[in-house]
Amino acid sequence: MAKKVLVFGDIGVDDAIALIYAYLNDDIELVGIVADYGNVPRDVAVGNVHYLFEQLEVKKDVPIIGGAEAPMTGETPTFYPEIHGEYGLGPITPDVYEGKVENFFEIVDIIEAHRDELIIINIGRLTALATMFILYRSLMKEVKEYYIMGGAFWVPGNVTAVSEANFHADPVAVKVVLTYAENLKIIPLNVTDHAIVTPEMADYIGTKEQTKIAKKLLDYYYDFYKERNPDIKGSPVHDVLTIMAPLNPDMFHYRQLPVHIDTNATGILRGQSIADIRPYIEFDEEAKLHDIAFQFDYSLFFKKFMSIMTGESF
């Protein structure tokens, strides 16, 4: 039976690849997309989902919901056109979307409709998800599982030396989610940095009619990473790995630990994710523990990713 998944994302290149993967995977039933600010402004993110669904010829009416426009910190968001392109889809310039944007509170209807069957996957900033916990804390307890792409635990960050982008952009929202979410798994840079799609993989994906757009996105993404790190072998698909996590628990090795986010930090420490790994510490019964992925099976990732993206067995 397909897993019912509600995705929160900021629909840049990597988010787009993740949505393509989710749509093509028969084990996932997308019941809604919440498009937030992050890689691009919210309105652009909403338009990007509509554009992707048009290209994929999505037949089912999947609600595309307008999420957050700015972080809980009250700051003006910073966008990253050098990574994701001016409109978030690399070299692609979609037409401006002028259609209907589903109301934010439709999220409530989706949760009430599916309750303990629903999996929420957050692959962008956490502002919209945190807002749901602030407004509907009891309802959010009825969600089966949460998966979050974010954080960097004792590995380099991708915004500062220690901070990952989703946690850095709105650490207040991160703290809200980590405080209230149950059955939460964190998929950090520790594993996602190694979920590499090589140019050869992208070339083969591009031979399939339905995933030609994915090759364009992957090539653009790889060009950015190659310029930043000439030794890199491909582009890391952070968000795809997070979408895969609920379907493939055996792909990951998790450790259950409390996570601290310092919302008062500035500069290099802003958004740093900290977990206590001291072996002699006994956590208080009231300590909030979350599963953090520290290792994953790349060979299994390769097989699962390529099989879905090409329609062939690997």
Secondary structure by P-SEA (a helix, b strand, c coil): cbbbbbbbbcccaaaaaaaaaaaacccccccbbbbbcccccaaaaaaaaaaaaaaaccccccccccccccccccccbbbbcccccccccccccccccccccccccaaaaaaaaccccbbbbbcccaaaaaaaaaccaaaaaaccbbbbccccccccccccccccccccccaaaaaaaaacccbbbbbcccccccccccaaaaaaaacccccaaaaaaaaaaaaaaaaaccccccccaaaaaaaacccccccccccbbbbbbcccccccccbbbbbbccccccccccbbbbbbbccccaaaaaaaaaaaaccccc
